[in-house]
Amino acid sequence: MKKRVLAFFSRGRWLQLAAQYIAHPKKLQELLTKVSQYAGRKGLEKVGGNIKLLWHYVSDVATRRYTDYNTHALLLIIAGLIYLVTPVDFLPDFIVGGLIDDVSVILYIVQSVREELQRYENNRCNKPLQE
């Protein structure tokens, strides 16, 4: 099932939507608000730390606290966050086990952009945190 979920994500409209969110800062801020509300849902405990890291990455890029970012990584991360908060995706969130696909996508994204996230975390460690 994991392969089918990732194929659904990869060929979906998620990257196109991510580009639209980047072009509209207000939409991006709304997405971040939804993600922060959504991240604590039961069933997402396994990836809660990852979601928080992705949220901080996008937030810091959006507020220009992190400017040395990889554009492809940013698109992929935003696409994954859009997928996360979209209730009707590969497995609709309202059915039992409906968050399994969300977990798979988040883990896939973190793995795919691991080097960029490491660079980001190193950059964050060298600056005072502002939350």
N, CA and C atoms as a LAMMPS dump frame, in Angstrom:
ITEM: TIMESTEP
0
ITEM: NUMBER OF ATOMS
393
ITEM: BOX BOUNDS ff ff ff
-5.0000000000000000e+02 5.0000000000000000e+02
-5.0000000000000000e+02 5.0000000000000000e+02
-5.0000000000000000e+02 5.0000000000000000e+02
ITEM: ATOMS id mol type element x y z
1 1 1 N 0.821 -1.197 0
2 1 2 C 0 0 0
3 1 3 C 0.866 1.263 0
4 2 1 N 2.007 1.221 0.692
5 2 2 C 2.869 2.4 0.77
6 2 3 C 3.279 2.862 -0.634
7 3 1 N 3.605 1.92 -1.519
8 3 2 C 3.994 2.277 -2.885
9 3 3 C 2.845 2.956 -3.625
10 4 1 N 1.63 2.472 -3.414
11 4 2 C 0.468 3.079 -4.083
12 4 3 C 0.222 4.492 -3.559
13 5 1 N 0.384 4.682 -2.266
14 5 2 C 0.213 6.016 -1.67
15 5 3 C 1.233 6.986 -2.259
16 6 1 N 2.495 6.563 -2.296
17 6 2 C 3.552 7.438 -2.804
18 6 3 C 3.39 7.701 -4.3
19 7 1 N 2.907 6.725 -5.049
20 7 2 C 2.632 6.946 -6.476
21 7 3 C 1.498 7.956 -6.635
22 8 1 N 0.466 7.827 -5.802
23 8 2 C -0.652 8.77 -5.827
24 8 3 C -0.167 10.184 -5.521
25 9 1 N 0.691 10.299 -4.518
26 9 2 C 1.227 11.605 -4.148
27 9 3 C 2.101 12.164 -5.274
28 10 1 N 2.983 11.342 -5.807
29 10 2 C 3.949 11.798 -6.809
30 10 3 C 3.298 12.275 -8.104
31 11 1 N 2.237 11.632 -8.514
32 11 2 C 1.617 12.027 -9.783
33 11 3 C 0.421 12.955 -9.59
34 12 1 N 0.178 13.318 -8.363
35 12 2 C -0.954 14.193 -8.063
36 12 3 C -0.657 15.647 -8.343
37 13 1 N -1.56 16.464 -7.929
38 13 2 C -1.479 17.904 -8.171
39 13 3 C -0.744 18.653 -7.067
40 14 1 N -0.154 17.926 -6.163
41 14 2 C 0.39 18.505 -4.94
42 14 3 C 1.524 19.494 -5.199
43 15 1 N 2.434 19.187 -6.119
44 15 2 C 3.536 20.115 -6.406
45 15 3 C 3.031 21.386 -7.077
46 16 1 N 2.033 21.255 -7.946
47 16 2 C 1.436 22.436 -8.576
48 16 3 C 0.776 23.323 -7.53
49 17 1 N 0.071 22.708 -6.605
50 17 2 C -0.545 23.478 -5.519
51 17 3 C 0.522 24.162 -4.67
52 18 1 N 1.611 23.457 -4.412
53 18 2 C 2.69 24.036 -3.602
54 18 3 C 3.235 25.298 -4.264
55 19 1 N 3.411 25.27 -5.565
56 19 2 C 3.907 26.453 -6.285
57 19 3 C 2.926 27.617 -6.13
58 20 1 N 1.635 27.334 -6.145
59 20 2 C 0.631 28.384 -5.958
60 20 3 C 0.706 28.968 -4.547
61 21 1 N 0.946 28.122 -3.569
62 21 2 C 1.05 28.599 -2.188
63 21 3 C 2.273 29.483 -2.011
64 22 1 N 3.374 29.136 -2.659
65 22 2 C 4.585 29.955 -2.565
66 22 3 C 4.332 31.335 -3.161
67 23 1 N 3.556 31.382 -4.23
68 23 2 C 3.277 32.652 -4.901
69 23 3 C 2.302 33.532 -4.121
70 24 1 N 1.602 32.95 -3.151
71 24 2 C 0.6 33.694 -2.373
72 24 3 C 0.889 33.526 -0.881
73 25 1 N 1.645 34.435 -0.306
74 25 2 C 2.046 34.315 1.101
75 25 3 C 0.878 34.136 2.078
76 26 1 N -0.261 34.742 1.779
77 26 2 C -1.417 34.591 2.679
78 26 3 C -1.887 33.131 2.7
79 27 1 N -1.911 32.485 1.53
80 27 2 C -2.287 31.066 1.47
81 27 3 C -1.278 30.217 2.23
82 28 1 N -0.015 30.577 2.105
83 28 2 C 1.025 29.829 2.798
84 28 3 C 0.859 29.959 4.307
85 29 1 N 0.541 31.145 4.774
86 29 2 C 0.311 31.347 6.21
87 29 3 C -0.91 30.565 6.682
88 30 1 N -1.957 30.527 5.87
89 30 2 C -3.147 29.741 6.218
90 30 3 C -2.807 28.256 6.304
91 31 1 N -1.961 27.79 5.393
92 31 2 C -1.531 26.399 5.433
93 31 3 C -0.783 26.109 6.728
94 32 1 N 0.134 26.986 7.105
95 32 2 C 0.892 26.782 8.332
96 32 3 C -0.018 26.744 9.561
97 33 1 N -1.043 27.574 9.564
98 33 2 C -2.008 27.562 10.66
99 33 3 C -2.737 26.222 10.713
100 34 1 N -3.18 25.73 9.559
101 34 2 C -3.863 24.431 9.509
102 34 3 C -2.942 23.307 9.971
103 35 1 N -1.692 23.347 9.524
104 35 2 C -0.744 22.298 9.903
105 35 3 C -0.536 22.294 11.41
106 36 1 N -0.386 23.467 12.015
107 36 2 C -0.163 23.516 13.462
108 36 3 C -1.369 22.97 14.225
109 37 1 N -2.568 23.171 13.703
110 37 2 C -3.776 22.637 14.33
111 37 3 C -3.901 21.132 14.092
112 38 1 N -3.45 20.679 12.96
113 38 2 C -3.625 19.296 12.522
114 38 3 C -2.569 18.362 13.099
115 39 1 N -1.387 18.891 13.374
116 39 2 C -0.221 18.067 13.723
117 39 3 C -0.42 17.222 14.973
118 40 1 N -1.249 17.646 15.886
119 40 2 C -1.434 16.908 17.119
120 40 3 C -2.493 15.817 17.063
121 41 1 N -3.026 15.565 15.884
122 41 2 C -4.089 14.562 15.767
123 41 3 C -3.613 13.175 16.169
124 42 1 N -4.512 12.443 16.776
125 42 2 C -4.227 11.062 17.131
126 42 3 C -3.988 10.278 15.841
127 43 1 N -2.929 9.51 15.823
128 43 2 C -2.553 8.75 14.642
129 43 3 C -1.334 9.341 13.947
130 44 1 N -0.976 10.567 14.327
131 44 2 C 0.189 11.219 13.72
132 44 3 C 1.371 11.295 14.691
133 45 1 N 1.268 10.618 15.822
134 45 2 C 2.311 10.698 16.833
135 45 3 C 3.673 10.295 16.277
136 46 1 N 3.692 9.296 15.403
137 46 2 C 4.944 8.774 14.853
138 46 3 C 5.719 9.837 14.079
139 47 1 N 5.004 10.787 13.494
140 47 2 C 5.661 11.799 12.659
141 47 3 C 5.5 13.214 13.208
142 48 1 N 5.064 13.335 14.437
143 48 2 C 4.842 14.66 15.024
144 48 3 C 6.071 15.549 15.002
145 49 1 N 7.227 14.983 15.355
146 49 2 C 8.47 15.762 15.324
147 49 3 C 8.846 16.172 13.908
148 50 1 N 8.59 15.284 12.953
149 50 2 C 8.871 15.599 11.554
150 50 3 C 7.965 16.721 11.049
151 51 1 N 6.7 16.653 11.412
152 51 2 C 5.757 17.695 10.994
153 51 3 C 6.188 19.043 11.565
154 52 1 N 6.602 19.027 12.823
155 52 2 C 7.058 20.27 13.461
156 52 3 C 8.285 20.828 12.742
157 53 1 N 9.231 19.968 12.388
158 53 2 C 10.426 20.405 11.662
159 53 3 C 10.043 20.995 10.303
160 54 1 N 9.153 20.325 9.567
161 54 2 C 8.723 20.826 8.256
162 54 3 C 8.001 22.159 8.411
163 55 1 N 7.178 22.281 9.46
164 55 2 C 6.465 23.538 9.723
165 55 3 C 7.468 24.673 9.95
166 56 1 N 8.474 24.427 10.788
167 56 2 C 9.484 25.449 11.07
168 56 3 C 10.256 25.818 9.807
169 57 1 N 10.589 24.831 8.995
170 57 2 C 11.323 25.084 7.759
171 57 3 C 10.535 26.052 6.874
172 58 1 N 9.272 25.718 6.615
173 58 2 C 8.446 26.564 5.74
174 58 3 C 8.227 27.933 6.371
175 59 1 N 7.971 27.968 7.655
176 59 2 C 7.759 29.238 8.348
177 59 3 C 8.995 30.122 8.256
178 60 1 N 10.161 29.534 8.466
179 60 2 C 11.395 30.316 8.411
180 60 3 C 11.714 30.792 6.997
181 61 1 N 11.385 30 5.99
182 61 2 C 11.564 30.456 4.606
183 61 3 C 10.581 31.592 4.317
184 62 1 N 9.34 31.423 4.727
185 62 2 C 8.305 32.426 4.449
186 62 3 C 8.612 33.77 5.115
187 63 1 N 9.214 33.717 6.288
188 63 2 C 9.529 34.957 7.018
189 63 3 C 10.961 35.435 6.762
190 64 1 N 11.622 34.78 5.852
191 64 2 C 12.992 35.123 5.432
192 64 3 C 14.034 34.969 6.547
193 65 1 N 13.736 34.125 7.526
194 65 2 C 14.75 33.806 8.536
195 65 3 C 15.719 32.759 8.001
196 66 1 N 15.256 32.009 7.005
197 66 2 C 16.112 31.026 6.338
198 66 3 C 16.053 31.321 4.848
199 67 1 N 17.145 31.83 4.309
200 67 2 C 17.148 32.277 2.905
201 67 3 C 17.968 31.374 1.993
202 68 1 N 18.787 30.524 2.549
203 68 2 C 19.646 29.654 1.749
204 68 3 C 18.972 28.295 1.544
205 69 1 N 17.726 28.326 1.099
206 69 2 C 16.94 27.103 0.976
207 69 3 C 17.004 26.534 -0.439
208 70 1 N 16.672 25.248 -0.519
209 70 2 C 16.598 24.535 -1.789
210 70 3 C 15.158 24.618 -2.285
211 71 1 N 14.96 25.192 -3.465
212 71 2 C 13.611 25.429 -3.98
213 71 3 C 12.832 24.127 -4.178
214 72 1 N 13.491 23.099 -4.7
215 72 2 C 12.8 21.824 -4.909
216 72 3 C 12.366 21.221 -3.569
217 73 1 N 13.234 21.31 -2.582
218 73 2 C 12.887 20.798 -1.25
219 73 3 C 11.696 21.562 -0.68
220 74 1 N 11.714 22.879 -0.841
221 74 2 C 10.607 23.695 -0.346
222 74 3 C 9.295 23.282 -1.008
223 75 1 N 9.317 23.108 -2.322
224 75 2 C 8.101 22.68 -3.033
225 75 3 C 7.607 21.332 -2.523
226 76 1 N 8.515 20.389 -2.36
227 76 2 C 8.136 19.058 -1.904
228 76 3 C 7.575 19.1 -0.482
229 77 1 N 8.186 19.88 0.378
230 77 2 C 7.708 19.998 1.765
231 77 3 C 6.32 20.624 1.797
232 78 1 N 6.13 21.713 1.064
233 78 2 C 4.807 22.356 1.047
234 78 3 C 3.773 21.408 0.46
235 79 1 N 4.132 20.687 -0.596
236 79 2 C 3.204 19.717 -1.192
237 79 3 C 2.785 18.676 -0.157
238 80 1 N 3.743 18.204 0.621
239 80 2 C 3.425 17.217 1.656
240 80 3 C 2.543 17.777 2.749
241 81 1 N 2.77 19.017 3.124
242 81 2 C 1.931 19.64 4.153
243 81 3 C 0.516 19.88 3.64
244 82 1 N 0.4 20.243 2.365
245 82 2 C -0.938 20.382 1.763
246 82 3 C -1.639 19.029 1.793
247 83 1 N -0.922 17.981 1.395
248 83 2 C -1.487 16.634 1.414
249 83 3 C -1.937 16.269 2.822
250 84 1 N -1.114 16.6 3.798
251 84 2 C -1.414 16.272 5.193
252 84 3 C -2.742 16.851 5.645
253 85 1 N -3.006 18.108 5.324
254 85 2 C -4.217 18.762 5.834
255 85 3 C -5.42 18.606 4.909
256 86 1 N -5.223 17.974 3.758
257 86 2 C -6.343 17.739 2.844
258 86 3 C -7.104 16.512 3.328
259 87 1 N -8.384 16.669 3.687
260 87 2 C -9.118 15.545 4.271
261 87 3 C -9.414 14.414 3.282
262 88 1 N -9.522 14.72 2.008
263 88 2 C -9.828 13.674 1.023
264 88 3 C -8.593 13.496 0.154
265 89 1 N -7.827 12.455 0.487
266 89 2 C -6.638 12.126 -0.27
267 89 3 C -6.695 10.637 -0.584
268 90 1 N -5.579 9.945 -0.654
269 90 2 C -5.577 8.527 -1.011
270 90 3 C -6.482 7.721 -0.083
271 91 1 N -6.33 7.933 1.207
272 91 2 C -7.221 7.346 2.213
273 91 3 C -7.862 8.51 2.958
274 92 1 N -9.147 8.755 2.738
275 92 2 C -9.791 9.882 3.432
276 92 3 C -9.584 9.783 4.942
277 93 1 N -9.286 10.919 5.557
278 93 2 C -8.926 10.957 6.971
279 93 3 C -10.051 10.511 7.898
280 94 1 N -11.289 10.579 7.44
281 94 2 C -12.404 10.268 8.332
282 94 3 C -12.651 8.767 8.47
283 95 1 N -11.996 7.921 7.66
284 95 2 C -12.179 6.484 7.828
285 95 3 C -11.108 5.939 8.77
286 96 1 N -11.374 4.792 9.378
287 96 2 C -10.41 4.173 10.288
288 96 3 C -9.128 3.892 9.509
289 97 1 N -8.008 4.305 10.056
290 97 2 C -6.72 4.11 9.391
291 97 3 C -6.442 5.133 8.309
292 98 1 N -7.254 6.175 8.241
293 98 2 C -7.128 7.168 7.178
294 98 3 C -5.913 8.063 7.262
295 99 1 N -5.161 7.961 8.349
296 99 2 C -3.949 8.788 8.474
297 99 3 C -2.688 8.032 8.07
298 100 1 N -2.828 6.758 7.732
299 100 2 C -1.663 5.954 7.344
300 100 3 C -0.983 6.551 6.117
301 101 1 N -1.769 6.998 5.159
302 101 2 C -1.176 7.587 3.959
303 101 3 C -0.48 8.901 4.286
304 102 1 N -1.034 9.679 5.205
305 102 2 C -0.413 10.936 5.609
306 102 3 C 0.956 10.673 6.242
307 103 1 N 1.02 9.685 7.112
308 103 2 C 2.282 9.315 7.758
309 103 3 C 3.294 8.89 6.697
310 104 1 N 2.851 8.072 5.737
311 104 2 C 3.75 7.605 4.676
312 104 3 C 4.309 8.765 3.859
313 105 1 N 3.464 9.719 3.52
314 105 2 C 3.911 10.862 2.728
315 105 3 C 4.893 11.719 3.514
316 106 1 N 4.609 11.979 4.781
317 106 2 C 5.524 12.783 5.598
318 106 3 C 6.881 12.088 5.715
319 107 1 N 6.886 10.789 5.966
320 107 2 C 8.15 10.061 6.067
321 107 3 C 8.906 10.077 4.741
322 108 1 N 8.194 9.954 3.641
323 108 2 C 8.803 10.006 2.308
324 108 3 C 9.454 11.367 2.072
325 109 1 N 8.766 12.426 2.437
326 109 2 C 9.296 13.77 2.218
327 109 3 C 10.531 14.007 3.075
328 110 1 N 10.461 13.648 4.334
329 110 2 C 11.608 13.838 5.226
330 110 3 C 12.818 13.066 4.689
331 111 1 N 12.59 11.859 4.225
332 111 2 C 13.688 11.066 3.654
333 111 3 C 14.222 11.711 2.375
334 112 1 N 13.339 12.228 1.537
335 112 2 C 13.729 12.801 0.247
336 112 3 C 14.54 14.088 0.388
337 113 1 N 14.255 14.856 1.417
338 113 2 C 14.938 16.151 1.585
339 113 3 C 15.81 16.156 2.841
340 114 1 N 16.239 15.003 3.238
341 114 2 C 17.009 14.841 4.48
342 114 3 C 18.228 15.765 4.542
343 115 1 N 19.004 15.845 3.44
344 115 2 C 20.202 16.689 3.452
345 115 3 C 19.843 18.163 3.623
346 116 1 N 18.779 18.606 2.952
347 116 2 C 18.352 20.002 3.085
348 116 3 C 17.874 20.292 4.504
349 117 1 N 17.147 19.361 5.093
350 117 2 C 16.677 19.562 6.467
351 117 3 C 17.852 19.597 7.448
352 118 1 N 18.87 18.807 7.169
353 118 2 C 20.072 18.833 8.024
354 118 3 C 20.776 20.183 7.914
355 119 1 N 20.889 20.703 6.685
356 119 2 C 21.477 22.034 6.492
357 119 3 C 20.676 23.085 7.243
358 120 1 N 19.345 22.97 7.139
359 120 2 C 18.452 23.913 7.824
360 120 3 C 18.648 23.841 9.339
361 121 1 N 18.662 22.63 9.875
362 121 2 C 18.834 22.487 11.319
363 121 3 C 20.186 23.032 11.773
364 122 1 N 21.227 22.8 10.995
365 122 2 C 22.542 23.353 11.333
366 122 3 C 22.494 24.873 11.327
367 123 1 N 21.8 25.434 10.364
368 123 2 C 21.647 26.896 10.269
369 123 3 C 20.877 27.424 11.471
370 124 1 N 19.824 26.709 11.857
371 124 2 C 19.013 27.133 13.012
372 124 3 C 19.814 27.075 14.303
373 125 1 N 20.665 26.064 14.429
374 125 2 C 21.461 25.928 15.649
375 125 3 C 22.456 27.07 15.8
376 126 1 N 22.827 27.677 14.701
377 126 2 C 23.801 28.757 14.743
378 126 3 C 23.166 30.127 14.887
379 127 1 N 21.842 30.162 15.002
380 127 2 C 21.121 31.442 15.166
381 127 3 C 20.211 31.347 16.377
382 128 1 N 19.938 32.46 17.021
383 128 2 C 18.965 32.43 18.119
384 128 3 C 17.574 32.087 17.57
385 129 1 N 16.874 31.212 18.269
386 129 2 C 15.532 30.827 17.837
387 129 3 C 14.537 31.923 18.151
388 130 1 N 13.641 32.158 17.215
389 130 2 C 12.557 33.112 17.402
390 130 3 C 11.264 32.411 17.059
391 131 1 N 10.417 32.185 18.035
392 131 2 C 9.139 31.515 17.771
393 131 3 C 8.003 32.397 18.139
